[in-house]
Amino acid sequence: MTKTQRILDLIQEAAISFRVFERRGPGEGNRITNQVMAYVNRQVRQEFGPETVEPVLGADARQTVDFYVREEGTAIEVEFSLRNPYPCLEKDALKVLLAIDNGHPIHTLILAGDPGCQRRLAAPAPMAIMRWLRHRHNLEVKVVELQNNHIV
């Protein structure tokens, strides 16, 4: 198993354990997201070291990604509300492009999101952005849809 896959497994396990995708009252979603990310950050830091968790990849802009697996050339961003119309793809891609410009060898950006995010990001505009990133910057964007529960 690659480090990237292990990190995605930890994110998925935490999303289920903390019931991330249940509806909650105002502000509760942010509280749960913060708890989940703190938990996953601790797990990843323990298994792979501190350089993998929220590294600063752009000295000038002080931009970070959630996880960076340098030897696999992969940045991972967790967006539990990726299916919403917020510009996470654009924001996360720009952070990675800045990191590449600062000498970090990244060729894959993984967006780990909520159920429904793959359909949302299969719309024409996000697809055009992902094609442009691949053709102009050799950056492959992969969308990983997290599940609500264990699939047997």
LUMDRENKE-827023 format. One line per 4 residues: number of its first residue (from 1); their letters; for each residue z, y, x of N, C-alpha, C. Coordinates in nm, 2 decimals. Layout:
! residues N
NUM) A) Z,Y,X,Z,Y,X,Z,Y,X  ...
END
This chain:
! residues 152
1) MTKT) 0.00,-0.12,0.09,0.00,0.00,0.00,0.00,0.12,0.09  -0.08,0.22,0.05,-0.09,0.34,0.13,0.03,0.43,0.10  0.06,0.53,0.18,0.17,0.63,0.16,0.13,0.70,0.03  0.01,0.74,0.01,-0.03,0.81,-0.11,0.00,0.73,-0.23
5) QRIL) -0.04,0.61,-0.23,-0.01,0.52,-0.35,0.14,0.51,-0.38  0.22,0.49,-0.27,0.36,0.48,-0.29,0.42,0.61,-0.35  0.37,0.73,-0.30,0.42,0.85,-0.36,0.38,0.86,-0.51  0.26,0.82,-0.54,0.22,0.82,-0.68,0.30,0.73,-0.76
9) DLIQ) 0.34,0.61,-0.71,0.42,0.52,-0.78,0.56,0.58,-0.80  0.61,0.65,-0.70,0.75,0.71,-0.72,0.74,0.82,-0.83  0.63,0.90,-0.83,0.62,1.00,-0.93,0.61,0.93,-1.07  0.53,0.83,-1.08,0.52,0.76,-1.21,0.65,0.70,-1.26
13) EAAI) 0.72,0.64,-1.17,0.85,0.58,-1.20,0.95,0.69,-1.25  0.95,0.80,-1.18,1.04,0.91,-1.22,1.00,0.97,-1.35  0.87,0.98,-1.37,0.83,1.04,-1.50,0.88,0.95,-1.62  0.87,0.82,-1.60,0.92,0.73,-1.71,1.07,0.74,-1.72
17) SFRV) 1.14,0.72,-1.60,1.28,0.72,-1.60,1.35,0.85,-1.66  1.29,0.96,-1.63,1.34,1.09,-1.68,1.28,1.13,-1.81  1.19,1.05,-1.87,1.13,1.07,-2.00,1.07,1.21,-2.00  0.99,1.24,-1.90,0.93,1.37,-1.87,0.84,1.42,-1.99
21) FERR) 0.77,1.33,-2.06,0.67,1.37,-2.16,0.73,1.37,-2.30  0.86,1.36,-2.32,0.92,1.38,-2.45,0.93,1.53,-2.48  0.91,1.57,-2.60,0.92,1.71,-2.64,1.07,1.75,-2.63  1.08,1.87,-2.59,1.22,1.93,-2.57,1.22,2.07,-2.61
25) GPGE) 1.34,2.13,-2.62,1.35,2.27,-2.66,1.31,2.36,-2.55  1.31,2.49,-2.58,1.27,2.59,-2.48,1.35,2.58,-2.35  1.28,2.58,-2.24,1.34,2.58,-2.11,1.38,2.44,-2.06  1.39,2.34,-2.15,1.44,2.21,-2.12,1.33,2.14,-2.03
29) GNRI) 1.20,2.16,-2.07,1.09,2.10,-1.99,1.10,2.14,-1.84  1.12,2.27,-1.82,1.14,2.31,-1.68,1.26,2.25,-1.61  1.37,2.24,-1.68,1.49,2.18,-1.62,1.46,2.03,-1.58  1.39,1.96,-1.67,1.36,1.82,-1.64,1.26,1.81,-1.53
33) TNQV) 1.16,1.89,-1.53,1.06,1.89,-1.42,1.13,1.91,-1.29  1.22,2.01,-1.28,1.29,2.04,-1.16,1.38,1.92,-1.11  1.44,1.85,-1.21,1.52,1.73,-1.18,1.43,1.62,-1.12  1.32,1.60,-1.19,1.23,1.49,-1.15,1.17,1.52,-1.01
37) MAYV) 1.13,1.64,-0.98,1.07,1.68,-0.85,1.18,1.67,-0.74  1.30,1.71,-0.77,1.41,1.70,-0.67,1.43,1.55,-0.64  1.43,1.47,-0.74,1.45,1.32,-0.72,1.34,1.26,-0.64  1.21,1.29,-0.68,1.10,1.24,-0.60,1.10,1.29,-0.46
41) NRQV) 1.12,1.42,-0.45,1.13,1.48,-0.31,1.23,1.41,-0.22  1.35,1.38,-0.27,1.45,1.30,-0.20,1.39,1.17,-0.16  1.33,1.09,-0.25,1.28,0.96,-0.23,1.17,0.96,-0.12  1.08,1.06,-0.13,0.96,1.06,-0.04,1.01,1.11,0.10
45) RQEF) 1.11,1.20,0.10,1.16,1.25,0.23,1.23,1.13,0.30  1.30,1.05,0.22,1.38,0.94,0.28,1.28,0.84,0.34  1.17,0.81,0.26,1.08,0.70,0.31,0.98,0.75,0.41  0.93,0.88,0.41,0.82,0.92,0.49,0.85,1.04,0.58
49) GPET) 0.97,1.10,0.56,1.01,1.21,0.65,0.98,1.35,0.58  1.05,1.45,0.63,1.05,1.58,0.57,0.91,1.65,0.57  0.83,1.61,0.67,0.70,1.68,0.68,0.60,1.65,0.57  0.64,1.55,0.49,0.55,1.50,0.38,0.58,1.58,0.25
53) VEPV) 0.70,1.64,0.24,0.74,1.71,0.12,0.73,1.86,0.13  0.66,1.92,0.04,0.64,2.06,0.03,0.62,2.13,0.17  0.53,2.08,0.25,0.50,2.14,0.38,0.43,2.28,0.36  0.46,2.37,0.45,0.39,2.50,0.45,0.26,2.47,0.52
57) LGAD) 0.14,2.48,0.45,0.01,2.45,0.51,-0.07,2.57,0.54  -0.02,2.69,0.50,-0.09,2.81,0.53,0.01,2.92,0.59  0.01,2.94,0.72,0.10,3.02,0.78,0.10,3.17,0.72  -0.02,3.22,0.70,-0.03,3.35,0.65,0.01,3.37,0.50
61) ARQT) -0.03,3.27,0.42,0.00,3.28,0.28,0.13,3.21,0.24  0.18,3.13,0.34,0.31,3.05,0.31,0.29,2.96,0.19  0.17,2.90,0.17,0.14,2.81,0.06,0.19,2.67,0.09  0.23,2.60,-0.01,0.28,2.46,0.00,0.21,2.38,-0.10
65) VDFY) 0.20,2.25,-0.08,0.16,2.15,-0.18,0.28,2.07,-0.20  0.28,1.99,-0.31,0.40,1.91,-0.34,0.42,1.80,-0.23  0.31,1.73,-0.20,0.32,1.63,-0.09,0.19,1.63,-0.01  0.21,1.60,0.12,0.09,1.60,0.21,0.11,1.48,0.30
69) VREE) 0.00,1.39,0.29,0.00,1.28,0.38,-0.11,1.30,0.48  -0.07,1.36,0.59,-0.16,1.41,0.69,-0.26,1.30,0.74  -0.20,1.18,0.77,-0.28,1.07,0.83,-0.38,1.02,0.73  -0.36,1.04,0.60,-0.46,1.00,0.50,-0.54,1.11,0.45
73) GTAI) -0.52,1.23,0.50,-0.60,1.35,0.46,-0.58,1.39,0.32  -0.46,1.37,0.26,-0.44,1.38,0.12,-0.33,1.48,0.09  -0.36,1.57,-0.01,-0.26,1.65,-0.07,-0.24,1.61,-0.21  -0.11,1.61,-0.26,-0.08,1.57,-0.39,-0.01,1.68,-0.46
77) EVEF) -0.06,1.72,-0.58,0.01,1.82,-0.66,0.05,1.75,-0.79  0.17,1.77,-0.83,0.22,1.72,-0.96,0.22,1.83,-1.06  0.15,1.80,-1.17,0.14,1.90,-1.28,0.16,1.83,-1.41  0.29,1.83,-1.45,0.32,1.75,-1.57,0.26,1.81,-1.70
81) SLRN) 0.20,1.93,-1.69,0.13,1.98,-1.81,-0.02,2.02,-1.77  -0.08,1.93,-1.70,-0.22,1.95,-1.65,-0.32,1.96,-1.76  -0.29,1.89,-1.88,-0.38,1.89,-1.99,-0.38,2.03,-2.06  -0.28,2.11,-2.04,-0.28,2.25,-2.09,-0.39,2.33,-2.03
85) PYPC) -0.43,2.44,-2.09,-0.54,2.52,-2.03,-0.51,2.61,-1.92  -0.40,2.59,-1.85,-0.36,2.67,-1.73,-0.45,2.63,-1.62  -0.48,2.72,-1.53,-0.57,2.70,-1.42,-0.51,2.62,-1.30  -0.45,2.51,-1.32,-0.39,2.43,-1.21,-0.49,2.39,-1.11
89) LEKD) -0.61,2.34,-1.16,-0.71,2.29,-1.07,-0.75,2.40,-0.98  -0.78,2.52,-1.03,-0.82,2.63,-0.94,-0.72,2.67,-0.84  -0.59,2.68,-0.89,-0.48,2.73,-0.81,-0.46,2.62,-0.70  -0.45,2.50,-0.73,-0.42,2.39,-0.63,-0.54,2.37,-0.54
93) ALKV) -0.66,2.38,-0.58,-0.77,2.37,-0.50,-0.78,2.49,-0.40  -0.75,2.61,-0.44,-0.75,2.72,-0.35,-0.64,2.70,-0.24  -0.52,2.65,-0.28,-0.42,2.63,-0.18,-0.46,2.53,-0.07  -0.53,2.43,-0.12,-0.58,2.33,-0.02,-0.69,2.38,0.06
97) LLAI) -0.78,2.46,0.01,-0.89,2.53,0.09,-0.83,2.62,0.19  -0.72,2.69,0.16,-0.65,2.77,0.26,-0.59,2.69,0.37  -0.53,2.57,0.33,-0.48,2.48,0.43,-0.58,2.42,0.52  -0.70,2.39,0.46,-0.81,2.34,0.55,-0.85,2.45,0.64
101) DNGH) -0.86,2.57,0.59,-0.90,2.68,0.68,-0.80,2.71,0.79  -0.67,2.66,0.77,-0.57,2.67,0.87,-0.56,2.55,0.96  -0.66,2.46,0.95,-0.67,2.35,1.04,-0.61,2.22,0.99  -0.57,2.21,0.87,-0.51,2.08,0.82,-0.63,1.99,0.77
105) PIHT) -0.63,1.87,0.82,-0.74,1.78,0.78,-0.72,1.72,0.64  -0.76,1.79,0.54,-0.75,1.74,0.40,-0.88,1.71,0.34  -0.91,1.60,0.29,-1.03,1.57,0.23,-1.02,1.52,0.08  -0.89,1.50,0.04,-0.86,1.45,-0.09,-0.75,1.54,-0.15
109) LILA) -0.77,1.59,-0.27,-0.66,1.65,-0.35,-0.64,1.57,-0.47  -0.52,1.52,-0.49,-0.48,1.44,-0.61,-0.40,1.53,-0.70  -0.44,1.54,-0.82,-0.37,1.61,-0.93,-0.31,1.50,-1.01  -0.18,1.49,-1.01,-0.11,1.39,-1.09,-0.05,1.46,-1.22
113) GDPG) -0.10,1.42,-1.33,-0.07,1.50,-1.45,-0.03,1.41,-1.57  -0.01,1.48,-1.68,0.04,1.42,-1.80,-0.07,1.34,-1.88  -0.03,1.26,-1.97,-0.13,1.18,-2.05,-0.22,1.28,-2.12  -0.35,1.26,-2.11,-0.45,1.34,-2.16,-0.52,1.43,-2.06
117) CQRR) -0.46,1.44,-1.94,-0.52,1.53,-1.84,-0.66,1.49,-1.79  -0.69,1.36,-1.79,-0.82,1.32,-1.74,-0.93,1.37,-1.84  -0.90,1.36,-1.96,-1.00,1.41,-2.06,-1.01,1.56,-2.05  -0.90,1.63,-2.03,-0.91,1.78,-2.02,-0.99,1.82,-1.90
121) LAAP) -0.97,1.75,-1.79,-1.04,1.79,-1.67,-1.18,1.73,-1.66  -1.22,1.66,-1.76,-1.36,1.60,-1.77,-1.45,1.70,-1.84  -1.39,1.82,-1.88,-1.47,1.92,-1.95,-1.57,1.98,-1.85  -1.68,2.04,-1.90,-1.78,2.09,-1.81,-1.73,2.19,-1.70
125) APMA) -1.64,2.28,-1.73,-1.60,2.38,-1.63,-1.52,2.31,-1.51  -1.42,2.23,-1.54,-1.34,2.16,-1.44,-1.44,2.07,-1.36  -1.53,2.00,-1.42,-1.62,1.91,-1.35,-1.71,1.99,-1.26  -1.75,2.11,-1.30,-1.84,2.19,-1.21,-1.76,2.23,-1.09
129) IMRW) -1.63,2.27,-1.11,-1.55,2.31,-1.00,-1.53,2.20,-0.90  -1.50,2.08,-0.95,-1.48,1.96,-0.87,-1.61,1.92,-0.79  -1.72,1.93,-0.85,-1.85,1.91,-0.78,-1.87,2.01,-0.67  -1.84,2.14,-0.70,-1.85,2.24,-0.60,-1.76,2.21,-0.48
133) LRHR) -1.64,2.18,-0.51,-1.54,2.15,-0.40,-1.59,2.03,-0.31  -1.65,1.93,-0.38,-1.70,1.81,-0.30,-1.82,1.85,-0.22  -1.92,1.92,-0.28,-2.04,1.95,-0.21,-2.03,2.07,-0.10  -1.95,2.17,-0.13,-1.94,2.28,-0.04,-1.83,2.27,0.06
137) HNLE) -1.72,2.19,0.02,-1.60,2.19,0.11,-1.56,2.04,0.15  -1.64,1.95,0.11,-1.61,1.81,0.13,-1.47,1.77,0.09  -1.43,1.83,-0.02,-1.29,1.80,-0.08,-1.31,1.72,-0.21  -1.26,1.60,-0.21,-1.27,1.52,-0.33,-1.14,1.54,-0.42
141) VKVV) -1.16,1.57,-0.54,-1.05,1.59,-0.63,-1.04,1.47,-0.72  -0.92,1.41,-0.72,-0.89,1.29,-0.81,-0.78,1.33,-0.90  -0.80,1.29,-1.03,-0.71,1.32,-1.13,-0.64,1.18,-1.17  -0.51,1.18,-1.15,-0.43,1.06,-1.18,-0.35,1.10,-1.31
145) ELQN) -0.37,1.02,-1.41,-0.30,1.04,-1.54,-0.17,0.95,-1.54  -0.06,1.02,-1.54,0.07,0.95,-1.55,0.09,0.89,-1.69  0.16,0.79,-1.70,0.18,0.72,-1.83,0.32,0.76,-1.89  0.33,0.74,-2.02,0.45,0.77,-2.09,0.55,0.65,-2.07
149) NHIV) 0.50,0.53,-2.05,0.59,0.42,-2.04,0.52,0.31,-1.95  0.60,0.21,-1.92,0.54,0.10,-1.84,0.43,0.03,-1.92  0.33,0.00,-1.85,0.22,-0.08,-1.91,0.23,-0.22,-1.84  0.24,-0.32,-1.92,0.26,-0.46,-1.87,0.12,-0.52,-1.87
END
